[in-house]
Amino acid sequence: MNILYIMFDQLRFDYLSCAGHPYLETPHIDGLAQRGVRFTRAYVQSPTCGSSRMSSYTGRYPSSHGVQFNGYPLRVGEWTMGDHLRKAGMSCHLIGKTHMVADAEGMQRLGLAPDSIIGVRQTECGFDPFVRDDGLWAEGPDGFYDSKRSPYNEYLKSKGYPGENPWSDFANAGAEGHDVASGWFMVNADKPANIAEEDSETPWLTREAMRFIEAAEQDGDQPWCAHLSYIKPHWPYIVPAPYHDTYGATHVVPAVRSAAEREDAHPVFEGMMNNQIGQAFSRDEVREKVIPAYMGLIKQADDQMGHLFAWLEATGRMQDTMIVLTSDHGDYLGDHWLGEKNLFHEPSIKVPLIIYDPRSEADATRGTTCDELVEAIDLLPTFLEAAGGTPAPHILEGRSLMPWLRGEMPEWRDYAVAEFDYATLPLCEKLGLAPKDARLFMVVDKRWKFMHAEGGLRPMLFDLQDDPDELIDLAKAGAHQEVIDLMYDRLLEWGLRMSQRITLSDEQIATRRGKSARKGILLGVYEASEVDDTLTEAYRRPIPKPAN
């Protein structure tokens, strides 16, 4: 069986019709949910792209793999999805975005050439890249945000789009007369991107995925895992016709927020509400421009899923390909007076997750939902089990979801955890914190969501049962101390996990137990007769005589 691991960037869990959105229609993603299991409580391990993705690709928490924010290198030698799956006999490939930064200094220290096979895998987060494009070809006074070559830009140039950066001038911009109407300015979000729809990012990457699958099957019989990783519906919020006006202001659902949230707000929450992004998305005219474009991007993505799934069906590949569809985080879109992500409310930290397993063992769960607490780090153990590999719980901190696909009822976690490091944000300095203290931790169960902030700041607490919109921070008044104490106990339990002993499994350790005596290490022995003769044989003999 092959695995098609689809990740959208910044797709909210509730912006799908199968998740209850009142206006957005996503029949093709809904159709996948009808053929598989939709997990309704799936949480990423960090509400920012790079950190979240590294957790998904390693099966480990941010504090374990060390990538706490965008731009932090993934240390050389960290086990990744590709390492685990190749060991199980499955190749592992990338089509699209990872937001991964290589540990160039570590590679140089170990003498790893970037153009060697292992060097490429170290720089591509363990994947064999079919095409890597992180899709953020922004340019400012200090140069480009991403300095690598853009395969998508090269494609656009081959199609006749002029300039050095058609990603910026055409795919992510409209036109105002003869001038570029950049998608970076949200006032332009209702304009059609100045590009043919079939040349825009999402259709291009879908075609690349089809091209990969055809090439992979020509190369041999080895099963593959393909990570199809889209940049959209991530900003810039602009989409080509006909999707630019599919939705309008009448389709914008009211923002989930209250004036009470601003009163005596948590310092981190207050800082994010009052930064430029929060202030922008607190304005109705911004939401009424951005959200229809965001919905259009999702509609385009769903149509591309329709093309992809129909092609898989027509070519017989749907019967031997597990399909996983998810996101790396959500988007506030003005909820809680915030934009973007970077905090722990549901629109930011919870993601869609659908898994379709074509095998008969999953027939009993088709079209069902699972409301257990799932973490993004559960995907890699799931893939490893699907590939027939040996479990690696001493490395992987997630748990396989395969039992839920088979309709079983395994013993499961009581809470999920996420982390966020904001040391590189101006808010860290504004709050007078050292980088080591600019950290947040979330602990969530089926009723309560708790946030701990380092640096001596108070926690936050929400009752998801009585306040599902998370508008009332119960920790403001010091209420529910017993729940706060429980959450701190859980955070301590989680913090004491064995996260760095990854070179030996428990089974390997058990086989070594007590074996040192058989290799001559005899501690606590007073006389040879106190232990078995075989252990002391090397020490009970005449003194060796010189050779001459």
C-alpha positions as CSV (number, residue, x, y, z in Angstrom):
1,M,0.0,0.0,0.0
2,N,1.1,3.5,-0.8
3,I,0.5,6.6,1.4
4,L,-0.6,10.0,0.0
5,Y,0.0,12.5,2.8
6,I,-1.8,15.8,1.9
7,M,-1.2,18.9,4.0
8,F,-2.8,22.3,3.4
9,D,-1.2,25.3,5.0
10,Q,-3.4,27.4,7.4
11,L,-6.6,25.5,6.7
12,R,-9.0,25.9,9.6
13,F,-10.7,22.8,11.0
14,D,-14.2,24.3,10.6
15,Y,-13.8,25.7,7.0
16,L,-15.1,22.5,5.4
17,S,-18.8,21.7,4.7
18,C,-18.3,18.3,6.4
19,A,-17.3,20.2,9.5
20,G,-20.4,22.3,9.4
21,H,-19.4,25.5,7.6
22,P,-22.7,27.1,6.7
23,Y,-21.7,28.5,3.2
24,L,-18.4,26.8,2.1
25,E,-19.0,23.7,0.0
26,T,-16.2,21.1,-0.2
27,P,-17.8,18.0,-1.7
28,H,-14.6,16.3,-2.7
29,I,-13.0,16.5,0.8
30,D,-16.3,15.6,2.2
31,G,-16.3,12.6,-0.1
32,L,-13.0,11.5,1.3
33,A,-14.4,11.7,4.8
34,Q,-17.3,9.5,3.7
35,R,-14.7,6.9,2.7
36,G,-12.6,7.2,5.8
37,V,-12.6,8.6,9.3
38,R,-12.8,12.2,10.2
39,F,-11.0,13.1,13.5
40,T,-12.8,16.0,15.2
41,R,-10.3,16.7,17.9
42,A,-6.9,16.8,16.1
43,Y,-4.4,19.2,17.5
44,V,-1.0,20.3,16.1
45,Q,1.9,20.6,18.4
46,S,2.7,24.2,17.6
47,P,0.6,27.0,16.1
48,T,3.2,28.1,13.7
49,C,4.3,26.5,10.3
50,G,7.9,25.4,10.8
51,S,7.6,24.1,14.3
52,S,4.3,22.3,13.7
53,R,5.6,20.7,10.5
54,M,8.8,19.5,12.2
55,S,6.6,17.8,14.8
56,S,4.6,16.0,12.1
57,Y,7.7,15.0,10.2
58,T,9.6,13.7,13.3
59,G,6.7,12.4,15.4
60,R,8.1,14.4,18.3
61,Y,7.2,17.5,20.3
62,P,8.9,20.9,19.6
63,S,10.9,20.7,22.8
64,S,12.2,17.3,21.7
65,H,13.2,18.1,18.2
66,G,14.2,21.7,19.0
67,V,12.5,23.6,16.2
68,Q,10.4,26.0,18.3
69,F,9.7,28.6,15.6
70,N,10.1,29.3,11.9
71,G,13.7,29.6,10.8
72,Y,15.0,27.3,13.5
73,P,17.2,24.6,11.9
74,L,16.2,20.9,12.5
75,R,19.4,19.5,14.0
76,V,21.4,17.1,11.9
77,G,20.7,13.4,12.6
78,E,17.1,13.9,13.9
79,W,15.0,10.9,12.9
80,T,12.4,11.9,10.3
81,M,9.5,10.3,8.5
82,G,11.8,9.3,5.6
83,D,14.2,7.6,8.0
84,H,11.5,5.5,9.6
85,L,9.6,4.6,6.5
86,R,12.7,3.7,4.4
87,K,13.7,1.4,7.2
88,A,10.3,-0.3,6.8
89,G,10.8,-0.7,3.0
90,M,8.8,2.4,1.9
91,S,10.3,5.3,0.0
92,C,9.4,8.8,1.1
93,H,9.1,11.9,-1.2
94,L,8.2,15.5,-1.0
95,I,6.0,17.5,-3.4
96,G,5.6,21.0,-2.1
97,K,6.4,22.8,1.1
98,T,8.1,21.8,4.3
99,H,9.3,25.2,5.8
100,M,12.3,23.3,7.0
101,V,15.7,24.9,7.6
102,A,18.7,22.7,7.4
103,D,21.3,22.5,10.2
104,A,24.1,23.7,7.9
105,E,26.6,24.0,10.7
106,G,25.9,20.5,11.9
107,M,26.3,19.1,8.5
108,Q,29.6,20.9,8.0
109,R,30.8,19.6,11.4
110,L,30.1,16.0,10.3
111,G,31.4,16.5,6.8
112,L,28.1,15.9,5.1
113,A,28.1,17.2,1.5
114,P,24.8,19.0,0.7
115,D,24.6,17.3,-2.7
116,S,25.1,13.7,-1.4
117,I,22.1,11.5,-0.9
118,I,22.3,11.8,2.9
119,G,23.1,15.5,2.6
120,V,20.0,16.1,0.5
121,R,17.8,14.2,3.0
122,Q,19.3,16.2,5.8
123,T,18.4,19.5,4.0
124,E,15.0,18.3,3.0
125,C,13.7,17.0,6.3
126,G,14.3,13.4,5.5
127,F,12.4,13.4,2.2
128,D,13.6,12.6,-1.2
129,P,12.4,15.8,-2.9
130,F,10.5,15.4,-6.2
131,V,9.8,19.1,-6.1
132,R,10.3,21.4,-3.1
133,D,8.7,24.8,-3.1
134,D,7.8,26.6,0.2
135,G,5.8,29.1,-1.7
136,L,6.9,32.3,0.0
137,W,8.8,34.2,-2.5
138,A,8.5,37.6,-0.8
139,E,11.0,40.4,-1.4
140,G,11.9,43.3,0.9
141,P,14.7,45.8,1.4
142,D,16.9,43.0,2.9
143,G,16.3,40.6,0.0
144,F,14.1,37.6,-0.4
145,Y,12.4,35.8,2.5
146,D,13.4,32.5,0.9
147,S,16.6,32.5,-1.1
148,K,16.3,29.1,-2.6
149,R,15.4,28.5,-6.3
150,S,11.6,28.4,-6.8
151,P,10.5,25.6,-9.1
152,Y,7.1,27.3,-9.3
153,N,8.6,30.5,-10.5
154,E,10.5,28.6,-13.1
155,Y,7.3,27.0,-14.3
156,L,5.6,30.4,-14.6
157,K,8.5,31.7,-16.6
158,S,8.2,28.7,-18.9
159,K,4.6,29.7,-19.4
160,G,5.6,33.2,-20.5
161,Y,5.0,35.2,-17.3
162,P,7.6,37.9,-17.3
163,G,9.9,39.1,-14.6
164,E,12.2,37.5,-12.0
165,N,9.4,36.8,-9.5
166,P,6.1,36.0,-11.2
167,W,4.9,34.4,-8.0
168,S,4.7,37.9,-6.6
169,D,3.7,39.8,-9.7
170,F,1.0,37.4,-11.0
171,A,0.2,34.4,-8.8
172,N,-0.2,36.5,-5.7
173,A,-1.3,39.8,-7.1
174,G,-4.1,41.3,-9.0
175,A,-4.0,44.3,-11.4
176,E,-4.8,47.9,-10.9
177,G,-4.7,49.3,-14.4
178,H,-1.1,48.8,-15.4
179,D,0.2,48.4,-11.8
180,V,0.6,45.3,-9.6
181,A,-2.1,45.1,-7.0
182,S,-0.1,43.0,-4.5
183,G,-1.9,40.4,-2.4
184,W,0.2,41.5,0.6
185,F,-2.2,44.4,0.8
186,M,-5.4,42.9,2.0
187,V,-7.5,45.6,0.4
188,N,-6.8,43.8,-2.9
189,A,-8.1,40.4,-1.6
190,D,-11.3,40.7,-3.6
191,K,-9.4,41.1,-6.9
192,P,-8.8,38.1,-9.1
193,A,-5.1,37.1,-9.1
194,N,-3.6,38.1,-12.4
195,I,-2.9,34.6,-13.6
196,A,-4.7,31.8,-15.5
197,E,-6.4,29.6,-12.9
198,E,-4.6,26.5,-14.2
199,D,-1.2,28.2,-13.7
200,S,-1.9,29.1,-10.1
201,E,-0.1,27.3,-7.3
202,T,-2.7,24.7,-6.2
203,P,-3.4,23.3,-9.7
204,W,0.3,23.3,-10.5
205,L,1.2,21.3,-7.4
206,T,-1.6,18.8,-8.0
207,R,-0.2,18.1,-11.5
208,E,3.2,17.7,-10.0
209,A,1.8,15.1,-7.6
210,M,0.2,13.1,-10.5
211,R,3.5,13.3,-12.3
212,F,5.3,11.9,-9.3
213,I,3.0,9.0,-8.9
214,E,3.3,8.0,-12.5
215,A,7.1,8.3,-12.3
216,A,7.3,6.3,-9.0
217,E,5.4,3.4,-10.4
218,Q,7.6,3.3,-13.4
219,D,10.7,3.2,-11.2
220,G,9.9,0.0,-9.3
221,D,7.6,-2.0,-7.0
222,Q,8.6,-0.3,-3.8
223,P,5.7,1.3,-2.0
224,W,5.9,5.0,-1.5
225,C,4.8,7.8,0.8
226,A,4.3,11.1,-1.0
227,H,3.9,14.2,1.0
228,L,1.8,16.5,-1.1
229,S,2.1,19.8,0.8
230,Y,0.2,22.9,-0.5
231,I,1.0,26.5,0.4
232,K,-2.6,27.6,0.2
233,P,-5.0,28.8,1.7
234,H,-2.1,30.5,3.5
235,W,-1.7,34.2,2.8
236,P,-1.3,36.3,0.6
237,Y,-5.1,36.1,0.5
238,I,-5.8,36.3,-3.2
239,V,-7.2,33.7,-5.6
240,P,-7.7,33.6,-9.4
241,A,-11.0,33.8,-11.2
242,P,-13.5,32.3,-11.0
243,Y,-12.9,31.7,-7.3
244,H,-12.2,35.4,-6.4
245,D,-15.9,36.2,-6.3
246,T,-17.5,32.8,-5.5
247,Y,-18.1,34.1,-2.0
248,G,-18.8,37.6,-0.7
249,A,-19.4,39.6,2.5
250,T,-22.7,37.9,3.0
251,H,-20.8,34.6,3.4
252,V,-18.6,35.9,6.2
253,V,-19.7,34.3,9.5
254,P,-19.6,36.7,12.5
255,A,-16.4,36.8,14.4
256,V,-16.2,34.8,17.6
257,R,-15.1,37.4,20.1
258,S,-16.4,39.6,23.0
259,A,-15.5,42.9,24.5
260,A,-14.9,41.0,27.8
261,E,-11.8,39.3,26.2
262,R,-10.0,42.7,26.2
263,E,-10.7,43.3,29.9
264,D,-7.7,42.3,32.1
265,A,-6.5,40.1,29.3
266,H,-3.5,37.8,29.7
267,P,-0.3,39.8,28.7
268,V,0.5,37.5,25.8
269,F,-3.1,37.5,24.5
270,E,-3.2,41.3,24.9
271,G,0.0,41.8,23.0
272,M,-1.2,39.7,20.1
273,M,-4.6,41.5,20.0
274,N,-2.8,44.8,19.8
275,N,-0.1,44.0,17.2
276,Q,-0.6,45.0,13.6
277,I,-2.2,41.7,12.6
278,G,-4.6,41.6,15.5
279,Q,-5.6,45.2,14.9
280,A,-6.2,44.6,11.2
281,F,-8.4,41.6,11.7
282,S,-10.4,43.3,14.4
283,R,-11.8,45.5,11.5
284,D,-14.9,44.3,9.8
285,E,-13.8,45.7,6.4
286,V,-10.6,43.6,6.6
287,R,-12.6,40.4,7.4
288,E,-15.1,41.1,4.6
289,K,-12.2,41.4,2.1
290,V,-10.0,38.5,3.3
291,I,-12.5,35.8,4.3
292,P,-14.2,35.5,0.9
293,A,-10.7,35.1,-0.7
294,Y,-9.7,32.6,1.9
295,M,-12.9,30.6,1.2
296,G,-12.2,30.9,-2.6
297,L,-8.7,29.4,-2.0
298,I,-10.3,26.5,-0.1
299,K,-12.9,26.0,-2.8
300,Q,-10.1,25.9,-5.4
301,A,-8.3,23.4,-3.3
302,D,-11.4,21.2,-3.0
303,D,-11.9,21.2,-6.7
304,Q,-8.2,20.1,-7.1
305,M,-8.9,17.3,-4.7
306,G,-11.8,16.3,-7.0
307,H,-9.4,16.1,-10.0
308,L,-6.8,14.2,-8.0
309,F,-9.2,11.7,-6.5
310,A,-11.0,11.1,-9.8
311,W,-7.6,10.4,-11.4
312,L,-6.6,8.0,-8.7
313,E,-9.9,6.2,-9.1
314,A,-9.8,6.0,-12.8
315,T,-6.2,4.6,-12.8
316,G,-7.0,2.0,-10.1
317,R,-4.7,3.6,-7.5
318,M,-7.5,4.5,-5.0
319,Q,-7.6,0.9,-4.0
320,D,-4.0,0.7,-2.9
321,T,-3.4,4.2,-1.5
322,M,-4.0,5.4,2.0
323,I,-4.9,9.1,1.8
324,V,-4.4,11.5,4.8
325,L,-5.7,15.1,4.6
326,T,-4.8,17.6,7.2
327,S,-3.3,21.1,7.9
328,D,-0.3,22.4,9.8
329,H,-2.4,24.9,11.8
330,G,-5.5,27.1,11.4
331,D,-6.2,30.8,11.0
332,Y,-8.0,33.2,13.4
333,L,-9.6,35.4,10.7
334,G,-10.6,37.9,13.4
335,D,-11.9,35.5,16.0
336,H,-10.8,36.5,19.5
337,W,-9.6,39.9,18.0
338,L,-6.7,38.0,16.3
339,G,-5.4,37.2,12.9
340,E,-3.0,34.5,11.7
341,K,-2.3,31.8,14.3
342,N,0.3,31.7,17.2
343,L,-2.0,31.1,20.2
344,F,-4.0,28.2,21.4
345,H,-7.7,28.9,20.7
346,E,-9.4,26.2,18.6
347,P,-9.3,28.2,15.2
348,S,-5.5,28.3,15.5
349,I,-4.4,25.0,17.1
350,K,-7.1,22.5,15.9
351,V,-6.9,21.2,12.4
352,P,-8.9,19.0,10.0
353,L,-7.8,15.4,9.8
354,I,-9.3,12.8,7.5
355,I,-7.8,9.3,7.0
356,Y,-8.9,7.0,4.2
357,D,-7.5,3.4,4.4
358,P,-8.5,1.3,1.4
359,R,-8.1,-2.0,3.1
360,S,-11.0,-4.2,4.2
361,E,-10.0,-3.9,7.8
362,A,-11.2,-0.3,7.7
363,D,-14.6,-1.0,6.2
364,A,-16.4,-0.8,9.5
365,T,-15.4,2.8,10.2
366,R,-16.1,4.4,6.8
367,G,-17.9,7.6,7.0
368,T,-17.5,7.9,10.7
369,T,-16.0,10.5,13.0
370,C,-13.7,10.0,16.0
371,D,-13.7,12.6,18.8
372,E,-10.7,11.2,20.7
373,L,-7.8,13.6,21.4
374,V,-5.4,13.2,18.5
375,E,-2.1,14.9,18.0
376,A,-0.3,15.6,14.7
377,I,2.6,13.5,15.9
378,D,0.3,10.5,15.7
379,L,0.6,10.4,11.9
380,L,4.1,9.1,11.7
381,P,3.5,6.1,13.9
382,T,0.3,5.5,11.9
383,F,2.3,5.5,8.6
384,L,4.9,3.2,10.1
385,E,2.3,0.7,11.1
386,A,0.6,0.9,7.7
387,A,4.0,0.3,6.1
388,G,4.5,-2.8,8.2
389,G,7.4,-1.3,10.2
390,T,8.6,-2.0,13.7
391,P,7.2,0.5,16.2
392,A,9.7,2.9,17.6
393,P,8.1,4.4,20.8
394,H,11.6,5.3,22.2
395,I,11.8,7.8,19.4
396,L,8.2,8.6,18.3
397,E,6.2,10.4,20.9
398,G,2.8,9.9,19.1
399,R,0.6,6.9,18.9
400,S,-0.7,5.0,15.8
401,L,-4.2,5.8,14.8
402,M,-4.7,2.5,13.1
403,P,-6.8,1.0,15.9
404,W,-9.4,3.8,15.4
405,L,-9.5,3.1,11.7
406,R,-10.2,-0.6,12.4
407,G,-13.0,0.2,14.8
408,E,-11.1,-0.8,17.9
409,M,-11.2,0.9,21.3
410,P,-7.6,1.2,22.4
411,E,-6.5,2.8,25.7
412,W,-5.9,6.4,24.8
413,R,-4.5,9.7,26.0
414,D,-6.5,11.9,28.5
415,Y,-5.0,15.1,27.2
416,A,-3.1,16.7,24.3
417,V,-0.2,19.1,24.5
418,A,1.1,21.9,22.3
419,E,3.9,24.4,22.7
420,F,4.7,27.9,21.3
421,D,8.0,29.8,21.5
422,Y,7.6,33.6,20.8
423,A,11.2,34.6,21.6
424,T,11.8,36.0,18.1
425,L,8.6,38.1,18.2
426,P,8.8,41.8,19.4
427,L,6.3,40.8,22.1
428,C,9.1,39.0,24.0
429,E,11.0,42.3,24.4
430,K,7.8,44.2,25.1
431,L,7.0,42.0,28.0
432,G,10.6,42.3,29.3
433,L,11.2,38.5,29.0
434,A,14.4,36.6,28.4
435,P,14.2,34.3,25.3
436,K,14.1,31.2,27.5
437,D,10.9,32.6,29.2
438,A,9.0,33.5,26.1
439,R,7.3,30.1,26.0
440,L,3.7,28.9,26.2
441,F,2.3,25.4,26.8
442,M,-1.2,24.1,26.2
443,V,-2.8,21.2,27.9
444,V,-6.3,20.2,26.6
445,D,-8.7,17.5,27.5
446,K,-12.3,16.9,26.3
447,R,-13.6,19.6,28.7
448,W,-10.8,22.0,29.7
449,K,-8.1,23.9,27.9
450,F,-5.2,25.3,29.9
451,M,-2.3,27.5,28.9
452,H,0.8,27.9,31.0
453,A,3.1,30.9,30.3
454,E,6.7,30.9,31.5
455,G,8.3,34.2,32.8
456,G,6.0,34.4,35.9
457,L,2.9,35.2,33.9
458,R,-0.5,33.8,35.0
459,P,-2.2,30.9,33.2
460,M,-5.3,30.8,31.1
461,L,-8.2,28.4,31.5
462,F,-11.3,27.7,29.3
463,D,-14.3,25.4,29.9
464,L,-14.9,23.9,26.4
465,Q,-18.1,22.3,27.6
466,D,-19.9,25.4,28.9
467,D,-17.9,27.9,26.8
468,P,-17.1,26.2,23.5
469,D,-16.2,29.6,21.9
470,E,-13.4,30.1,24.6
471,L,-14.6,33.6,25.5
472,I,-14.3,33.4,29.3
473,D,-10.8,33.0,30.7
474,L,-11.6,31.4,34.1
475,A,-8.1,32.0,35.4
476,K,-8.6,35.8,35.5
477,A,-10.5,35.5,38.7
478,G,-8.5,32.5,40.1
479,A,-11.5,30.2,39.6
480,H,-11.3,26.4,39.3
481,Q,-8.0,26.1,41.1
482,E,-8.5,22.3,41.3
483,V,-8.6,22.1,37.5
484,I,-5.6,24.4,37.2
485,D,-3.7,22.1,39.7
486,L,-4.7,19.0,37.6
487,M,-3.4,20.7,34.4
488,Y,-0.1,21.5,36.1
489,D,0.1,17.9,37.3
490,R,-0.4,16.8,33.7
491,L,2.2,19.3,32.4
492,L,4.7,17.9,35.0
493,E,3.9,14.3,33.8
494,W,4.4,15.3,30.2
495,G,7.6,17.2,31.1
496,L,9.1,14.2,32.8
497,R,8.6,12.0,29.6
498,M,11.6,10.2,28.3
499,S,12.2,12.3,25.2
500,Q,15.9,12.2,24.5
501,R,16.9,8.6,25.0
502,I,16.4,7.6,21.4
503,T,19.4,5.4,20.5
504,L,18.1,2.3,22.4
505,S,14.6,0.9,22.6
506,D,13.2,-0.4,25.9
507,E,13.5,-3.9,24.4
508,Q,17.2,-3.4,23.7
509,I,17.8,-2.1,27.2
510,A,16.0,-5.1,28.7
511,T,18.2,-7.5,26.8
512,R,21.3,-5.8,28.2
513,R,20.0,-6.0,31.8
514,G,22.4,-7.9,34.0
515,K,24.6,-9.0,31.1
516,S,27.8,-7.1,32.2
517,A,28.8,-9.9,34.5
518,R,29.1,-12.2,31.5
519,K,31.6,-9.8,30.1
520,G,33.8,-9.8,33.1
521,I,32.3,-7.0,35.2
522,L,32.0,-8.5,38.7
523,L,30.9,-5.9,41.1
524,G,30.3,-6.7,44.7
525,V,31.9,-10.1,44.6
526,Y,33.9,-10.9,47.7
527,E,34.9,-14.5,46.8
528,A,34.7,-16.4,43.5
529,S,32.5,-19.0,45.0
530,E,29.7,-16.4,45.4
531,V,28.8,-16.4,41.8
532,D,28.5,-19.0,39.0
533,D,31.8,-20.5,37.9
534,T,31.4,-19.6,34.3
535,L,31.5,-15.9,35.3
536,T,34.9,-16.2,37.0
537,E,36.7,-18.6,34.8
538,A,38.8,-16.0,33.1
539,Y,40.1,-14.8,36.5
540,R,40.8,-18.3,38.0
541,R,43.9,-19.3,36.3
542,P,47.7,-19.3,36.7
543,I,49.6,-16.1,36.1
544,P,50.7,-16.1,32.5
545,K,54.4,-16.7,32.0
546,P,56.6,-14.6,29.7
547,A,56.9,-16.0,26.2
548,N,60.7,-16.4,26.7
